[in-house]
C-alpha cells in the first residue's frame, strides 16, 4: 500500500518518488505517534502491505 501511496503523491504533487516517499513516511510517522499502540501497529501493517485488502 505504501508504494501505491508514494506513486500517487509523486504524480499528484509533481515531485520525485524519493521526495514522495519522505512525505509519506512523515505522515505515517505522525499518525503512529498520535494513536493508541494497537492502532499504530495497524497503521504500520497497512503501510507495509500487511492487510487483507491488498492480497491477491
C-alpha positions, -999 to 999 in steps of 0.1 A, spaced: 0 0 0 28 24 8 42 21 -27 8 30 -42 6 60 -19 41 71 -28 33 68 -65 0 88 -61 17 116 -41 45 117 -66 21 121 -96 -3 145 -80 23 167 -63 47 166 -93 76 155 -71 100 126 -74 92 92 -59 120 97 -34 105 130 -22 71 115 -21 84 86 0 98 110 25 65 128 27 45 96 31 69 84 58 65 117 76 27 114 76 27 78 86 51 86 115 29 115 126 -1 92 129 18 64 146 28 88 174 -7 101 179 -29 70 181 -31 41 206 -4 14 203 -27 -11 187 -38 14 161 -2 24 154 6 -13 147 -24 -14 123 -11 18 105 23 2 102 8 -30 88 -12 -11 62 19 10 53 40 -21 46 11 -40 29 1 -65 56 -36 -61 53 -63 -83 40 -75 -59 12 -41 -59 -6 -38 -96 -10 -45 -112 -43 
